[in-house]
Amino acid sequence: MPGLWRQRLPSAWVLLLLPFLQLLMPAAPAPHRGSYKPVIVVHGLFDSSYSFRHLLDYINETHPGTVVTVLDLFDGRESLRPLWEQVQGFREAVGPIMEKAAEGVHLICYSQGGLVCRALLSVMDEHNVDSFISLSSPQMGQYGDTDYLKWLFPTSMRSNLYRICYSPWGQEFSICNYWHDPHHDDLYLNASSFLALINGERDHPNATAWRKNFLRVGRLVLIGGPDDGVITPWQSSFFGFYDANETVLEMEEQPVYLRDSFGLKTLLARGAIVRCPMAGISHTTWHSNRTLYDTCIEPWLS
């Protein structure tokens, strides 16, 4: 009997001390409930999927297990193809991804790719985009002399490029599809085969349907900054743009906002627009800057 007591004593003490031992042990991390929504990345002018290797690493580190697709379409010089042609190609690529994502997807779209994605939101009746992250994209157009422009049109300056861009031949180049000369607004409205249409600045039969489709988006995240060096004016990333005197009017002063021609005013009213300006970032480093990712992108990748 004494021997039996000695055999049972340790077990009894363990049972008595168990609640206290549990308090001393570190708590296990709570598992992530559910999986993260798939992320689709669309590149910009002269880019390829390789440009986004840092962004891919950041997402994998902060949101492990996320399915990220960096679309490898219209790379390099092919990115000069007309934007409606690119929209069709990207639409065929993102459609199957969206169909498999019952909870929705996130779009991260850089520079010219931000305009491609905005058009996708307009023309896709059943898209399920939760966050559309527009990364330094000329959403209200481009009007500036940049290295890209000088390479494409070496004999032209921004003051006379409208002669090329607002011609049928010029509209065969993607950059002319969003060239927005504030001094020739009438020519822009009549000749622009892309930006004037997705902005609802020119009447067309699909305007109502496109606006309805665009408003399906859960959140619009706008990212840009004063040191970009390419997007001109840089406020175009936030739907600001020049008036005829080259004074920048912010989004809320733009006619497309005041008329709510494609849904900006409605999105802002429901709190679905996030603006994230960041200084000190040049155009080609937006997708590789870790501070920018942590501040402006990661919070919206649910």
KOLDREN-44516 format. One record per residue (C-alpha): residue number from 1; residue in three letters; x, y negated, z. Coordinates in Angstrom, 1 decimal. Layout:
+-------+------+--------+--------+--------+
! pavex ! voba !      X !      Y !      Z !
+-------+------+--------+--------+--------+
!   NUM !  Ala !      X !      Y !      Z !
...
+-------+------+--------+--------+--------+
//
This chain:
+-------+------+--------+--------+--------+
! pavex ! voba !      X !      Y !      Z !
+-------+------+--------+--------+--------+
!     1 !  Met !    0.0 !    0.0 !    0.0 !
!     2 !  Pro !    2.7 !   -2.6 !    0.8 !
!     3 !  Gly !    4.4 !   -1.6 !   -2.5 !
!     4 !  Leu !    1.2 !   -2.1 !   -4.4 !
!     5 !  Trp !    0.8 !   -5.6 !   -2.9 !
!     6 !  Arg !    4.3 !   -6.5 !   -4.0 !
!     7 !  Gln !    3.5 !   -5.4 !   -7.5 !
!     8 !  Arg !    0.4 !   -7.5 !   -7.7 !
!     9 !  Leu !    1.7 !  -10.6 !   -6.0 !
!    10 !  Pro !    3.5 !  -12.1 !   -9.0 !
!    11 !  Ser !    0.4 !  -11.7 !  -11.2 !
!    12 !  Ala !   -1.8 !  -13.4 !   -8.5 !
!    13 !  Trp !    0.6 !  -16.4 !   -8.3 !
!    14 !  Val !    0.7 !  -16.8 !  -12.0 !
!    15 !  Leu !   -3.1 !  -17.0 !  -12.1 !
!    16 !  Leu !   -3.1 !  -19.6 !   -9.3 !
!    17 !  Leu !   -0.4 !  -21.7 !  -11.0 !
!    18 !  Leu !   -1.7 !  -21.4 !  -14.6 !
!    19 !  Pro !   -3.8 !  -24.6 !  -14.6 !
!    20 !  Phe !   -0.8 !  -26.6 !  -13.4 !
!    21 !  Leu !    1.5 !  -25.0 !  -15.9 !
!    22 !  Gln !   -0.9 !  -26.0 !  -18.7 !
!    23 !  Leu !   -0.8 !  -29.6 !  -17.6 !
!    24 !  Leu !    3.0 !  -29.6 !  -17.9 !
!    25 !  Met !    3.1 !  -28.0 !  -21.4 !
!    26 !  Pro !    3.0 !  -30.5 !  -24.3 !
!    27 !  Ala !   -0.3 !  -30.5 !  -26.2 !
!    28 !  Ala !   -0.3 !  -29.0 !  -29.7 !
!    29 !  Pro !   -0.9 !  -31.6 !  -32.4 !
!    30 !  Ala !   -4.5 !  -31.7 !  -33.6 !
!    31 !  Pro !   -4.8 !  -30.1 !  -37.0 !
!    32 !  His !   -5.9 !  -32.4 !  -39.9 !
!    33 !  Arg !   -9.6 !  -31.8 !  -40.5 !
!    34 !  Gly !  -10.1 !  -30.9 !  -44.1 !
!    35 !  Ser !   -7.7 !  -31.6 !  -46.9 !
!    36 !  Tyr !   -6.7 !  -34.9 !  -48.4 !
!    37 !  Lys !   -8.4 !  -36.0 !  -51.6 !
!    38 !  Pro !   -6.4 !  -35.5 !  -54.8 !
!    39 !  Val !   -4.3 !  -38.4 !  -56.0 !
!    40 !  Ile !   -4.0 !  -39.3 !  -59.7 !
!    41 !  Val !   -1.2 !  -41.7 !  -60.8 !
!    42 !  Val !   -1.3 !  -43.6 !  -64.1 !
!    43 !  His !    1.9 !  -45.3 !  -65.3 !
!    44 !  Gly !    2.5 !  -48.6 !  -67.0 !
!    45 !  Leu !    4.1 !  -50.0 !  -70.1 !
!    46 !  Phe !    7.2 !  -48.1 !  -71.2 !
!    47 !  Asp !    7.0 !  -45.9 !  -68.1 !
!    48 !  Ser !    6.9 !  -42.1 !  -67.6 !
!    49 !  Ser !    6.0 !  -39.8 !  -64.8 !
!    50 !  Tyr !    9.7 !  -39.8 !  -63.6 !
!    51 !  Ser !    9.3 !  -43.4 !  -62.4 !
!    52 !  Phe !    7.0 !  -42.2 !  -59.6 !
!    53 !  Arg !    9.3 !  -39.6 !  -58.0 !
!    54 !  His !    9.7 !  -41.8 !  -54.9 !
!    55 !  Leu !    6.0 !  -42.4 !  -54.5 !
!    56 !  Leu !    5.4 !  -38.7 !  -54.8 !
!    57 !  Asp !    7.9 !  -38.1 !  -52.0 !
!    58 !  Tyr !    6.2 !  -40.6 !  -49.8 !
!    59 !  Ile !    2.7 !  -39.1 !  -50.3 !
!    60 !  Asn !    4.1 !  -35.6 !  -49.7 !
!    61 !  Glu !    5.7 !  -36.8 !  -46.5 !
!    62 !  Thr !    2.8 !  -38.7 !  -45.0 !
!    63 !  His !   -0.1 !  -36.6 !  -46.3 !
!    64 !  Pro !    1.4 !  -33.1 !  -46.8 !
!    65 !  Gly !   -0.6 !  -30.8 !  -49.0 !
!    66 !  Thr !   -2.1 !  -33.6 !  -51.1 !
!    67 !  Val !   -2.4 !  -32.6 !  -54.7 !
!    68 !  Val !   -0.8 !  -35.4 !  -56.7 !
!    69 !  Thr !   -1.0 !  -35.5 !  -60.5 !
!    70 !  Val !    1.3 !  -38.0 !  -62.2 !
!    71 !  Leu !   -0.2 !  -38.1 !  -65.7 !
!    72 !  Asp !    2.4 !  -37.6 !  -68.4 !
!    73 !  Leu !    0.6 !  -39.3 !  -71.3 !
!    74 !  Phe !    1.5 !  -42.2 !  -73.6 !
!    75 !  Asp !    5.1 !  -42.4 !  -72.2 !
!    76 !  Gly !    7.7 !  -44.8 !  -73.3 !
!    77 !  Arg !    6.9 !  -46.5 !  -76.7 !
!    78 !  Glu !    3.7 !  -44.5 !  -76.9 !
!    79 !  Ser !    2.4 !  -46.9 !  -74.1 !
!    80 !  Leu !    2.1 !  -49.5 !  -76.8 !
!    81 !  Arg !   -0.8 !  -47.6 !  -78.4 !
!    82 !  Pro !   -4.1 !  -49.5 !  -78.3 !
!    83 !  Leu !   -5.6 !  -49.3 !  -74.8 !
!    84 !  Trp !   -8.9 !  -47.7 !  -75.9 !
!    85 !  Glu !   -7.0 !  -44.9 !  -77.4 !
!    86 !  Gln !   -5.1 !  -44.5 !  -74.1 !
!    87 !  Val !   -8.3 !  -44.6 !  -72.2 !
!    88 !  Gln !   -9.7 !  -41.7 !  -74.2 !
!    89 !  Gly !   -6.6 !  -39.7 !  -73.6 !
!    90 !  Phe !   -6.5 !  -40.3 !  -69.9 !
!    91 !  Arg !  -10.2 !  -39.7 !  -69.6 !
!    92 !  Glu !   -9.7 !  -36.2 !  -71.0 !
!    93 !  Ala !   -6.9 !  -35.6 !  -68.5 !
!    94 !  Val !   -8.7 !  -36.9 !  -65.3 !
!    95 !  Gly !  -12.1 !  -35.4 !  -66.0 !
!    96 !  Pro !  -11.2 !  -31.8 !  -65.0 !
!    97 !  Ile !   -9.4 !  -33.1 !  -61.9 !
!    98 !  Met !  -12.5 !  -35.0 !  -60.8 !
!    99 !  Glu !  -14.7 !  -32.0 !  -61.5 !
!   100 !  Lys !  -12.7 !  -29.8 !  -59.1 !
!   101 !  Ala !  -12.7 !  -32.5 !  -56.3 !
!   102 !  Ala !  -16.0 !  -32.4 !  -54.6 !
!   103 !  Glu !  -15.0 !  -35.0 !  -52.1 !
!   104 !  Gly !  -13.6 !  -37.4 !  -54.7 !
!   105 !  Val !  -10.2 !  -38.6 !  -55.8 !
!   106 !  His !   -7.9 !  -41.6 !  -55.4 !
!   107 !  Leu !   -6.4 !  -43.5 !  -58.4 !
!   108 !  Ile !   -3.0 !  -45.2 !  -58.1 !
!   109 !  Cys !   -2.5 !  -47.2 !  -61.3 !
!   110 !  Tyr !    0.5 !  -49.3 !  -62.0 !
!   111 !  Ser !    0.8 !  -52.4 !  -64.2 !
!   112 !  Gln !   -0.8 !  -51.8 !  -67.6 !
!   113 !  Gly !   -2.1 !  -48.5 !  -66.2 !
!   114 !  Gly !   -4.3 !  -50.6 !  -63.8 !
!   115 !  Leu !   -6.3 !  -51.8 !  -66.9 !
!   116 !  Val !   -6.5 !  -48.3 !  -68.2 !
!   117 !  Cys !   -7.9 !  -47.1 !  -64.9 !
!   118 !  Arg !  -10.4 !  -50.0 !  -64.7 !
!   119 !  Ala !  -11.7 !  -49.1 !  -68.1 !
!   120 !  Leu !  -12.0 !  -45.4 !  -67.0 !
!   121 !  Leu !  -14.1 !  -46.5 !  -64.1 !
!   122 !  Ser !  -16.3 !  -48.4 !  -66.6 !
!   123 !  Val !  -16.8 !  -45.7 !  -69.2 !
!   124 !  Met !  -17.1 !  -42.5 !  -67.0 !
!   125 !  Asp !  -20.7 !  -42.1 !  -65.9 !
!   126 !  Glu !  -20.0 !  -39.5 !  -63.2 !
!   127 !  His !  -16.6 !  -40.5 !  -61.9 !
!   128 !  Asn !  -15.9 !  -39.9 !  -58.2 !
!   129 !  Val !  -13.1 !  -42.3 !  -57.4 !
!   130 !  Asp !  -12.9 !  -43.1 !  -53.7 !
!   131 !  Ser !  -10.0 !  -45.6 !  -53.8 !
!   132 !  Phe !   -8.8 !  -47.3 !  -56.9 !
!   133 !  Ile !   -5.4 !  -48.8 !  -56.1 !
!   134 !  Ser !   -4.3 !  -51.4 !  -58.6 !
!   135 !  Leu !   -0.5 !  -51.7 !  -58.3 !
!   136 !  Ser !    0.7 !  -55.0 !  -59.7 !
!   137 !  Ser !   -1.6 !  -54.9 !  -62.7 !
!   138 !  Pro !   -2.6 !  -57.9 !  -64.9 !
!   139 !  Gln !   -6.3 !  -57.5 !  -64.2 !
!   140 !  Met !   -7.2 !  -60.9 !  -65.6 !
!   141 !  Gly !   -4.7 !  -60.7 !  -68.4 !
!   142 !  Gln !   -1.1 !  -61.7 !  -69.1 !
!   143 !  Tyr !    0.2 !  -65.1 !  -70.2 !
!   144 !  Gly !    4.0 !  -65.3 !  -69.7 !
!   145 !  Asp !    7.3 !  -64.9 !  -71.5 !
!   146 !  Thr !    8.9 !  -61.7 !  -70.1 !
!   147 !  Asp !   11.7 !  -59.4 !  -71.3 !
!   148 !  Tyr !    9.0 !  -57.0 !  -72.6 !
!   149 !  Leu !    7.5 !  -59.7 !  -74.6 !
!   150 !  Lys !   10.8 !  -60.9 !  -76.1 !
!   151 !  Trp !   11.6 !  -57.4 !  -77.1 !
!   152 !  Leu !    8.3 !  -56.8 !  -78.8 !
!   153 !  Phe !    8.0 !  -60.2 !  -80.4 !
!   154 !  Pro !   11.5 !  -61.8 !  -80.5 !
!   155 !  Thr !   10.4 !  -64.8 !  -82.7 !
!   156 !  Ser !    7.3 !  -65.7 !  -80.6 !
!   157 !  Met !    6.8 !  -67.6 !  -77.4 !
!   158 !  Arg !    3.7 !  -67.4 !  -75.2 !
!   159 !  Ser !    2.5 !  -70.7 !  -76.7 !
!   160 !  Asn !    2.1 !  -69.2 !  -80.2 !
!   161 !  Leu !    1.7 !  -65.5 !  -79.5 !
!   162 !  Tyr !   -2.1 !  -65.9 !  -79.9 !
!   163 !  Arg !   -1.5 !  -66.0 !  -83.7 !
!   164 !  Ile !   -0.4 !  -62.4 !  -83.5 !
!   165 !  Cys !   -2.4 !  -61.0 !  -80.7 !
!   166 !  Tyr !   -5.7 !  -62.4 !  -81.7 !
!   167 !  Ser !   -5.5 !  -60.8 !  -85.2 !
!   168 !  Pro !   -6.7 !  -57.3 !  -86.1 !
!   169 !  Trp !   -3.0 !  -56.3 !  -86.5 !
!   170 !  Gly !   -2.0 !  -57.6 !  -83.1 !
!   171 !  Gln !   -4.8 !  -55.8 !  -81.3 !
!   172 !  Glu !   -3.1 !  -52.5 !  -82.3 !
!   173 !  Phe !   -0.6 !  -53.2 !  -79.6 !
!   174 !  Ser !   -1.6 !  -52.6 !  -76.0 !
!   175 !  Ile !   -0.1 !  -55.8 !  -74.6 !
!   176 !  Cys !   -2.2 !  -57.8 !  -77.1 !
!   177 !  Asn !   -5.3 !  -56.0 !  -75.7 !
!   178 !  Tyr !   -4.9 !  -58.0 !  -72.5 !
!   179 !  Trp !   -3.1 !  -61.1 !  -73.8 !
!   180 !  His !   -5.1 !  -64.0 !  -72.3 !
!   181 !  Asp !   -4.2 !  -67.4 !  -73.7 !
!   182 !  Pro !   -6.0 !  -70.0 !  -71.5 !
!   183 !  His !   -5.5 !  -72.7 !  -74.3 !
!   184 !  His !   -7.4 !  -70.6 !  -76.9 !
!   185 !  Asp !  -10.2 !  -69.2 !  -74.9 !
!   186 !  Asp !  -12.6 !  -69.1 !  -77.9 !
!   187 !  Leu !  -10.1 !  -67.0 !  -79.9 !
!   188 !  Tyr !   -9.6 !  -64.7 !  -76.9 !
!   189 !  Leu !  -13.3 !  -64.1 !  -76.4 !
!   190 !  Asn !  -13.9 !  -63.3 !  -80.1 !
!   191 !  Ala !  -10.7 !  -61.3 !  -80.8 !
!   192 !  Ser !  -10.0 !  -59.4 !  -77.6 !
!   193 !  Ser !  -11.1 !  -55.8 !  -78.2 !
!   194 !  Phe !  -10.4 !  -54.7 !  -74.7 !
!   195 !  Leu !  -10.0 !  -57.1 !  -71.8 !
!   196 !  Ala !  -12.9 !  -59.4 !  -72.8 !
!   197 !  Leu !  -15.1 !  -56.3 !  -73.0 !
!   198 !  Ile !  -14.3 !  -54.6 !  -69.7 !
!   199 !  Asn !  -14.5 !  -58.1 !  -68.0 !
!   200 !  Gly !  -18.0 !  -58.5 !  -69.4 !
!   201 !  Glu !  -17.0 !  -61.8 !  -71.0 !
!   202 !  Arg !  -18.4 !  -60.8 !  -74.3 !
!   203 !  Asp !  -21.8 !  -59.2 !  -74.8 !
!   204 !  His !  -21.9 !  -55.6 !  -75.9 !
!   205 !  Pro !  -24.5 !  -52.8 !  -75.7 !
!   206 !  Asn !  -22.7 !  -50.9 !  -72.9 !
!   207 !  Ala !  -22.2 !  -53.8 !  -70.5 !
!   208 !  Thr !  -25.0 !  -52.8 !  -68.1 !
!   209 !  Ala !  -23.9 !  -49.1 !  -68.0 !
!   210 !  Trp !  -20.3 !  -50.0 !  -67.6 !
!   211 !  Arg !  -21.0 !  -52.3 !  -64.6 !
!   212 !  Lys !  -23.1 !  -49.6 !  -63.0 !
!   213 !  Asn !  -20.2 !  -47.1 !  -63.4 !
!   214 !  Phe !  -17.6 !  -49.5 !  -62.1 !
!   215 !  Leu !  -19.6 !  -50.0 !  -58.9 !
!   216 !  Arg !  -19.4 !  -46.3 !  -58.2 !
!   217 !  Val !  -15.9 !  -46.8 !  -56.8 !
!   218 !  Gly !  -15.6 !  -46.6 !  -53.1 !
!   219 !  Arg !  -12.9 !  -49.2 !  -52.6 !
!   220 !  Leu !  -10.8 !  -51.5 !  -54.8 !
!   221 !  Val !   -7.3 !  -52.1 !  -53.5 !
!   222 !  Leu !   -5.4 !  -54.9 !  -55.2 !
!   223 !  Ile !   -1.6 !  -55.2 !  -54.7 !
!   224 !  Gly !    0.8 !  -57.8 !  -56.1 !
!   225 !  Gly !    3.1 !  -60.6 !  -55.1 !
!   226 !  Pro !    4.8 !  -63.9 !  -56.1 !
!   227 !  Asp !    8.2 !  -62.3 !  -56.8 !
!   228 !  Asp !    6.9 !  -59.8 !  -59.3 !
!   229 !  Gly !    8.7 !  -61.5 !  -62.2 !
!   230 !  Val !    6.5 !  -59.9 !  -65.0 !
!   231 !  Ile !    2.8 !  -60.3 !  -64.3 !
!   232 !  Thr !    2.0 !  -64.0 !  -65.2 !
!   233 !  Pro !    0.4 !  -65.5 !  -63.3 !
!   234 !  Trp !    1.1 !  -63.1 !  -60.5 !
!   235 !  Gln !   -2.3 !  -63.8 !  -59.1 !
!   236 !  Ser !   -3.7 !  -61.9 !  -62.1 !
!   237 !  Ser !   -3.1 !  -58.8 !  -59.9 !
!   238 !  Phe !   -5.9 !  -60.2 !  -57.7 !
!   239 !  Phe !   -8.2 !  -61.3 !  -60.5 !
!   240 !  Gly !   -6.9 !  -64.9 !  -60.4 !
!   241 !  Phe !   -5.9 !  -66.7 !  -63.6 !
!   242 !  Tyr !   -5.0 !  -70.0 !  -65.3 !
!   243 !  Asp !   -7.6 !  -72.5 !  -66.3 !
!   244 !  Ala !   -6.9 !  -74.7 !  -69.5 !
!   245 !  Asn !   -4.5 !  -76.8 !  -67.4 !
!   246 !  Glu !   -2.6 !  -73.8 !  -66.2 !
!   247 !  Thr !   -3.8 !  -74.2 !  -62.7 !
!   248 !  Val !   -4.4 !  -70.9 !  -61.1 !
!   249 !  Leu !   -8.0 !  -70.3 !  -60.1 !
!   250 !  Glu !   -8.5 !  -67.5 !  -57.5 !
!   251 !  Met !  -10.9 !  -64.6 !  -58.0 !
!   252 !  Glu !  -13.8 !  -66.3 !  -56.3 !
!   253 !  Glu !  -13.5 !  -69.2 !  -58.8 !
!   254 !  Gln !  -13.4 !  -67.1 !  -61.9 !
!   255 !  Pro !  -16.5 !  -67.1 !  -64.2 !
!   256 !  Val !  -16.5 !  -63.3 !  -64.2 !
!   257 !  Tyr !  -16.8 !  -63.3 !  -60.5 !
!   258 !  Leu !  -19.4 !  -66.0 !  -60.3 !
!   259 !  Arg !  -21.5 !  -64.2 !  -62.9 !
!   260 !  Asp !  -20.7 !  -60.9 !  -61.3 !
!   261 !  Ser !  -20.3 !  -59.7 !  -64.9 !
!   262 !  Phe !  -18.7 !  -56.3 !  -64.1 !
!   263 !  Gly !  -19.3 !  -56.1 !  -60.3 !
!   264 !  Leu !  -16.5 !  -57.9 !  -58.5 !
!   265 !  Lys !  -18.9 !  -60.1 !  -56.5 !
!   266 !  Thr !  -20.9 !  -57.1 !  -55.5 !
!   267 !  Leu !  -17.9 !  -55.1 !  -54.4 !
!   268 !  Leu !  -16.6 !  -58.0 !  -52.3 !
!   269 !  Ala !  -20.0 !  -58.5 !  -50.7 !
!   270 !  Arg !  -20.1 !  -54.9 !  -49.5 !
!   271 !  Gly !  -16.5 !  -55.2 !  -48.2 !
!   272 !  Ala !  -15.0 !  -52.8 !  -50.8 !
!   273 !  Ile !  -12.2 !  -55.1 !  -52.0 !
!   274 !  Val !   -8.9 !  -55.0 !  -50.2 !
!   275 !  Arg !   -6.1 !  -57.5 !  -51.1 !
!   276 !  Cys !   -2.6 !  -56.7 !  -50.2 !
!   277 !  Pro !   -0.1 !  -59.4 !  -51.3 !
!   278 !  Met !    3.6 !  -58.6 !  -50.7 !
!   279 !  Ala !    6.5 !  -61.0 !  -51.2 !
!   280 !  Gly !   10.1 !  -59.9 !  -52.2 !
!   281 !  Ile !    9.2 !  -57.1 !  -54.5 !
!   282 !  Ser !   10.1 !  -57.1 !  -58.2 !
!   283 !  His !    7.8 !  -55.6 !  -60.8 !
!   284 !  Thr !    9.8 !  -52.4 !  -61.4 !
!   285 !  Thr !   10.1 !  -51.5 !  -57.7 !
!   286 !  Trp !    6.5 !  -51.6 !  -56.5 !
!   287 !  His !    6.2 !  -47.8 !  -56.7 !
!   288 !  Ser !    9.5 !  -47.1 !  -54.9 !
!   289 !  Asn !    9.2 !  -49.6 !  -52.0 !
!   290 !  Arg !    8.5 !  -47.7 !  -48.8 !
!   291 !  Thr !    7.3 !  -50.7 !  -46.8 !
!   292 !  Leu !    4.8 !  -51.5 !  -49.6 !
!   293 !  Tyr !    3.6 !  -47.9 !  -49.6 !
!   294 !  Asp !    3.2 !  -47.8 !  -45.8 !
!   295 !  Thr !    1.4 !  -51.1 !  -45.7 !
!   296 !  Cys !   -0.8 !  -51.1 !  -48.8 !
!   297 !  Ile !   -1.2 !  -47.6 !  -50.2 !
!   298 !  Glu !   -1.0 !  -44.9 !  -47.5 !
!   299 !  Pro !   -3.9 !  -46.3 !  -45.3 !
!   300 !  Trp !   -6.3 !  -45.7 !  -48.2 !
!   301 !  Leu !   -5.3 !  -42.1 !  -49.1 !
!   302 !  Ser !   -7.9 !  -40.3 !  -47.1 !
+-------+------+--------+--------+--------+
//
